[in-house]
Amino acid sequence: MIDLENVIRNGVVRGTEYCEAYKNWKYRMVGASDGKRIEVVIALDPTEDFEASPLAVLVTVFEQNVVSPGKAQLEG
């Protein structure tokens, strides 16, 4: 969970999408943690007061291995 929090706090927003059904915005965020690339999609709840207590709803998470330059990838 800490990795997810770090990506949300320190990651880079790679895309946004408005959801007409839920009347909210989804944000795709990307960051790295412990040698892994993590993508997180969150949605902000439009019924919350964002200044007092923003509520981010976790939609999905993708975790991918990061290969360092010059380091061979493991073959499977």
Steps between C-alpha positions, in 0.01 A plus 500: 500500500786738572621459141157606375494803727845603377392471137190711570703764687818505290412336169431660167151538356503321163137548405155608608155385400157635594240238594151619410332215692662591835556871425866480605851517359734200484875561517768256376815551707841337449796464735778262601550321830749226592606456138146457375295731281156550649199647323202601710158614382305699758171691486418802713158490667314815389274497807793564739644835605844471338660752736363351823524129423567394140390145427694313233348171390750240381386363165789272399875442533756372250844386610779446249865407546745773414815386322808714557688615190773250415341228714370195311134409541427152633374268232200284586 
